[in-house]
Amino acid sequence: MRSYSATRQPTALHDKWFVLAVVCITVLGLLMMTSASIVISDRQMHQPFYFLFKQLVFLTLGVGVGGIVMQIDTIYWEKWGSYFLLAVMFMLALVLIPGIGHSANGSARWIGYGPFTFQVSELTKFIMVIYMSGYIVRHHHEVRHELRGFVKPMMIVGAVAILLLREPDFGATVVVTSTTLGLMFLAGMRLRHFVVLLSLALGALALLAISAPYRLARLTSFLNPWERPFDTGYQLTQSLIAFGRGGWFGVGLGQSIQKMFYLPEAHTDFLFAVIAEELGLIGMLVVMGLFLLLVIRIFMIGRAAQLANRAYAGFLAYGFGLWLAIQFTVSIGVNSGLLPTKGLTLPLMSYGGSSVLVNCIVIAVLLRIDHENRLTALGIR
């Protein structure tokens, strides 16, 4: 008779469904980003695959950096979280200094030299999850039972939000604030405290949304984009036309009309509209299903870490899961007209070197957490 140890399957080192979701989203993202950018790339750069090549460079760099990040024990992220927060706030301040920060489309969001620039707001999302996860672990009792437990971290979020809004980057502000609120809720803070905090956050975001003329114009055009389809409602109307043309199965890969200079930012903020037009409802459901699978597996990784008494790793995974879920949901909402227009890309899919690089680091940290969970289950850690 064969023993149990001889017949048992070897334990996998990583969650295969998580890896599958990441690979499928990334490959599909490259395909659709190339399709969405090929016309504008040919017009502006005289090279139809310029954006694809550049995206592949950042993706390769991201995989390389991710390979290094995977070697870092999650305990070090907890130890260094406060220093990372100070560093990223300093970088956010540098972005606002003329001559250091780089501007595009009226926003100063990049830092660097020449062609080598980096969008600091993307790194801010990552660092805020790193810091807040550590704060929750260190002050778990305060967060759950005392008012100061959630007032202090929200003051930090407020300071970061002020710096982000000075760029301005309202989309990143929404993601950072929402992710922090979600983490506080998952940490077990009292419901009445959470309701008060949520109300204050929503009120502040609403006030900010109407405080600037361009944000107010976006908000009003979102309510009725067809009233001014060639002015403030232009982006949304063109996106809705793409959704309407897609039907059930789409017009076919590469056959989008809206990407031909009708839909602004087709390969970045409005990539999902091109997916809707070329792949139809079925393609949209596939993309949403892949992201749903990704987020579910991330939360399962976080739950496994908590069951193994690895609280920080658990909250870290929860934070990344919330961030990706919020950004994906908002991006779809903006593209489909359910939410006001704001600059948020599809994670792992839209064009953007900073976004791709940071997303690769996030995936690497999650793989490390999952790997440590499995080693703990085997009694190796």
Backbone hydrogen bonds, N-H to C=O, Kabsch-Sander energy under -0.5 kcal/mol:
donor,donor_aa,acceptor,acceptor_aa,energy
7,T,3,S,-1.3
8,R,4,Y,-1.9
16,K,14,H,-0.7
19,V,15,D,-2.3
20,L,16,K,-2.5
21,A,17,W,-2.3
22,V,18,F,-2.2
23,V,19,V,-2.6
24,C,20,L,-2.6
25,I,21,A,-2.4
26,T,22,V,-2.4
27,V,23,V,-2.7
28,L,24,C,-2.5
29,G,25,I,-2.2
30,L,26,T,-2.3
31,L,27,V,-2.1
32,M,28,L,-2.6
33,M,29,G,-2.8
34,T,30,L,-2.0
35,S,31,L,-1.9
36,A,32,M,-2.5
37,S,33,M,-1.6
38,I,34,T,-1.4
41,S,37,S,-2.8
42,D,38,I,-1.7
43,R,39,V,-2.1
44,Q,40,I,-2.7
45,M,41,S,-2.4
46,H,41,S,-0.5
46,H,42,D,-0.8
47,Q,41,S,-1.1
50,Y,47,Q,-1.7
53,F,49,F,-2.6
54,K,50,Y,-2.3
55,Q,51,F,-2.4
56,L,52,L,-2.6
57,V,53,F,-1.9
58,F,54,K,-2.0
59,L,55,Q,-2.5
60,T,56,L,-2.6
61,L,57,V,-2.4
62,G,58,F,-2.8
63,V,59,L,-2.4
64,G,60,T,-2.1
65,V,61,L,-2.8
66,G,62,G,-2.8
67,G,63,V,-2.0
68,I,64,G,-1.3
69,V,65,V,-2.6
70,M,66,G,-2.2
71,Q,68,I,-1.5
72,I,69,V,-2.0
73,D,71,Q,-0.5
76,Y,73,D,-1.8
77,W,73,D,-0.6
78,E,74,T,-1.4
79,K,75,I,-1.7
80,W,76,Y,-2.3
81,G,77,W,-0.8
84,F,80,W,-2.5
85,L,81,G,-2.1
86,L,82,S,-2.0
87,A,83,Y,-2.2
88,V,84,F,-2.5
89,M,85,L,-2.1
90,F,86,L,-2.0
91,M,87,A,-2.0
92,L,88,V,-2.2
93,A,89,M,-1.8
94,L,90,F,-2.1
95,V,91,M,-2.0
96,L,92,L,-0.7
96,L,93,A,-0.8
97,I,94,L,-1.7
99,G,101,G,-0.6
100,I,97,I,-2.0
101,G,97,I,-2.5
102,H,110,W,-2.9
104,A,107,S,-2.4
107,S,104,A,-1.6
108,A,167,E,-2.2
109,R,102,H,-0.9
109,R,107,S,-0.9
110,W,102,H,-1.6
111,I,118,F,-2.1
112,G,100,I,-0.7
113,Y,116,F,-1.9
116,F,113,Y,-1.9
117,T,115,P,-1.3
118,F,111,I,-2.4
120,V,109,R,-1.4
120,V,118,F,-0.8
121,S,109,R,-0.5
122,E,119,Q,-1.0
123,L,119,Q,-0.9
124,T,120,V,-2.2
125,K,121,S,-1.6
126,F,122,E,-1.2
127,I,123,L,-2.6
128,M,124,T,-2.5
129,V,125,K,-1.4
130,I,126,F,-1.9
131,Y,127,I,-2.9
132,M,128,M,-2.7
133,S,129,V,-2.0
134,G,130,I,-1.3
135,Y,131,Y,-2.5
136,I,132,M,-2.4
137,V,133,S,-1.6
138,R,134,G,-2.5
139,H,135,Y,-2.5
140,H,137,V,-0.8
143,V,139,H,-2.6
144,R,140,H,-1.9
145,H,141,H,-2.0
146,E,142,E,-2.5
149,G,142,E,-0.6
149,G,146,E,-0.6
150,F,147,L,-1.4
151,V,147,L,-1.3
152,K,148,R,-1.8
154,M,150,F,-1.2
155,M,151,V,-1.6
156,I,152,K,-1.4
157,V,153,P,-2.4
158,G,154,M,-2.4
159,A,155,M,-2.0
160,V,156,I,-2.4
161,A,157,V,-2.7
162,I,158,G,-2.1
163,L,159,A,-1.7
164,L,160,V,-2.3
165,L,161,A,-2.7
166,R,162,I,-1.2
167,E,164,L,-1.1
169,D,164,L,-1.3
173,T,169,D,-1.5
174,V,170,F,-2.2
175,V,171,G,-2.1
176,V,172,A,-2.7
177,T,173,T,-2.5
178,S,174,V,-2.6
179,T,175,V,-2.5
180,T,176,V,-2.0
181,L,177,T,-2.4
182,G,178,S,-2.4
183,L,179,T,-2.2
184,M,180,T,-2.3
185,F,181,L,-2.1
186,L,182,G,-2.3
187,A,183,L,-1.6
188,G,185,F,-1.4
189,M,184,M,-1.5
190,R,144,R,-0.5
194,F,190,R,-2.5
195,V,191,L,-2.7
196,V,192,R,-2.0
197,L,193,H,-2.7
198,L,194,F,-3.2
199,S,195,V,-2.4
200,L,196,V,-2.4
201,A,197,L,-2.5
202,L,198,L,-2.8
203,G,199,S,-2.5
204,A,200,L,-2.5
205,L,201,A,-2.6
206,A,202,L,-2.4
207,L,203,G,-2.4
208,L,204,A,-2.4
209,A,205,L,-2.1
210,I,206,A,-1.3
211,S,207,L,-0.7
212,A,208,L,-0.7
216,L,212,A,-2.4
217,A,213,P,-2.3
218,R,214,Y,-1.9
219,L,215,R,-2.3
220,T,216,L,-2.6
221,S,217,A,-2.4
222,F,218,R,-1.8
223,L,219,L,-1.2
224,N,220,T,-1.2
227,E,224,N,-1.5
228,R,225,P,-0.7
231,D,228,R,-1.6
233,G,228,R,-2.1
234,Y,231,D,-1.3
237,T,233,G,-2.4
238,Q,234,Y,-2.3
239,S,235,Q,-1.9
240,L,236,L,-2.6
241,I,237,T,-2.1
242,A,238,Q,-1.6
243,F,239,S,-2.0
244,G,240,L,-2.4
245,R,241,I,-2.2
246,G,242,A,-1.3
247,G,243,F,-0.9
250,G,246,G,-2.2
251,V,277,E,-2.4
252,G,278,E,-1.8
255,Q,252,G,-2.2
260,M,257,I,-1.8
261,F,259,K,-2.0
262,Y,258,Q,-0.9
263,L,258,Q,-3.0
266,A,263,L,-0.8
268,T,265,E,-1.1
270,F,265,E,-2.6
271,L,268,T,-1.1
274,V,270,F,-1.1
275,I,271,L,-2.1
276,A,272,F,-2.4
277,E,273,A,-2.0
278,E,274,V,-2.8
279,L,275,I,-2.6
280,G,275,I,-0.6
280,G,276,A,-0.9
281,L,247,G,-2.0
282,I,248,W,-2.5
283,G,279,L,-1.5
284,M,280,G,-2.2
285,L,281,L,-2.5
286,V,282,I,-1.9
287,V,283,G,-2.3
288,M,284,M,-2.7
289,G,285,L,-2.5
290,L,286,V,-2.3
291,F,287,V,-2.2
292,L,288,M,-2.4
293,L,289,G,-2.5
294,L,290,L,-2.3
295,V,291,F,-2.6
296,I,292,L,-2.5
297,R,293,L,-2.4
298,I,294,L,-2.0
299,F,295,V,-2.4
300,M,296,I,-2.0
301,I,297,R,-2.0
302,G,298,I,-2.3
303,R,299,F,-2.5
304,A,300,M,-2.3
305,A,301,I,-1.9
306,Q,302,G,-2.0
307,L,303,R,-2.3
308,A,304,A,-1.1
309,N,306,Q,-1.8
310,R,305,A,-2.7
311,A,309,N,-0.6
314,G,310,R,-2.0
315,F,311,A,-2.5
316,L,312,Y,-2.4
317,A,313,A,-2.2
318,Y,314,G,-2.4
319,G,315,F,-2.7
320,F,316,L,-2.1
321,G,317,A,-2.5
322,L,318,Y,-2.7
323,W,319,G,-2.5
324,L,320,F,-2.5
325,A,321,G,-2.3
326,I,322,L,-3.1
327,Q,323,W,-2.6
328,F,324,L,-2.3
329,T,325,A,-2.4
330,V,326,I,-2.7
331,S,327,Q,-2.2
332,I,328,F,-2.2
333,G,329,T,-2.6
334,V,330,V,-2.7
335,N,331,S,-2.3
336,S,332,I,-2.3
337,G,333,G,-0.6
337,G,334,V,-0.8
338,L,333,G,-2.2
339,L,333,G,-1.7
344,L,342,K,-1.6
346,L,268,T,-0.6
349,M,346,L,-1.9
350,S,346,L,-2.2
351,Y,267,H,-2.7
356,V,352,G,-2.4
357,L,353,G,-2.5
358,V,354,S,-2.5
359,N,355,S,-2.6
360,C,356,V,-2.2
361,I,357,L,-1.6
362,V,358,V,-2.3
363,I,359,N,-2.4
364,A,360,C,-2.2
365,V,361,I,-2.4
366,L,362,V,-2.3
367,L,363,I,-2.4
368,R,364,A,-2.0
369,I,365,V,-2.4
370,D,366,L,-2.6
371,H,367,L,-2.4
372,E,368,R,-2.6
373,N,369,I,-2.3
374,R,370,D,-1.9
375,L,371,H,-2.1
376,T,372,E,-2.4
377,A,373,N,-2.2
378,L,374,R,-1.5
379,G,376,T,-1.1
380,I,375,L,-2.5
381,R,375,L,-0.9
